[in-house]
């Protein structure tokens, strides 16, 4: 069986400085920074947590097609 987060934790998981770790074991900035980077690129991050199955984070980033012109 996997570990999961309860509803209250899922609702707070992207808040800066939120952590479930002991003091001096984490800053609570990792997921907040990840969300900021992903949404800043026009993407989205979704968290789902199911008892007995675990927690998943799905990240969606926009596809970018760039054309480069040869410099002369």
C-alpha positions in Angstrom: 0.0 0.0 0.0 1.3 3.5 -0.8 1.3 6.5 1.3 -1.1 9.4 0.6 -1.8 12.9 1.7 -5.1 13.8 3.3 -7.4 16.4 1.8 -6.1 19.2 4.1 -2.5 18.6 3.1 -3.4 18.4 -0.6 -5.1 21.8 -0.4 -1.9 23.3 1.1 0.9 21.5 -0.7 1.8 24.3 -3.0 1.8 27.1 -0.4 5.2 28.6 0.2 6.8 27.3 3.4 4.2 24.6 4.0 5.9 21.3 5.1 5.0 18.2 6.9 8.6 17.6 7.8 10.3 18.1 11.2 12.0 21.4 12.0 15.3 21.7 10.0 14.3 18.9 7.7 12.9 21.0 4.8 11.9 24.5 3.9 8.5 23.9 2.3 9.6 25.7 -0.9 10.1 22.8 -3.3 6.6 22.3 -4.6 5.8 26.0 -4.4 8.8 26.7 -6.6 8.0 23.9 -9.0 4.4 25.2 -9.4 5.7 28.7 -10.0 8.1 27.5 -12.7 5.5 25.3 -14.4 2.7 27.9 -14.4 5.1 30.6 -15.4 5.7 28.6 -18.6 2.0 28.3 -19.2 1.7 24.8 -17.8 -0.2 23.2 -15.0 0.6 20.8 -12.1 -2.1 18.6 -10.6 -1.8 16.5 -7.4 -4.0 13.5 -6.7 -3.7 11.4 -3.5 -5.6 8.1 -3.0 -5.4 6.0 0.2 -3.6 2.8 -0.4 -2.4 3.9 -3.8 -0.2 6.9 -3.0 0.2 10.4 -4.4 0.9 11.5 -8.0 1.8 14.8 -9.4 1.0 15.3 -13.1 2.8 18.2 -14.9 1.6 19.6 -18.2 3.8 21.9 -20.2 2.8 23.6 -23.5 4.5 22.4 -26.6 6.6 25.1 -28.2 7.7 25.1 -31.8 10.4 27.5 -32.7 11.9 28.2 -36.0 15.4 29.5 -36.2 16.7 31.7 -39.0 20.3 31.2 -40.1 22.4 34.1 -39.1 24.4 35.6 -42.0 
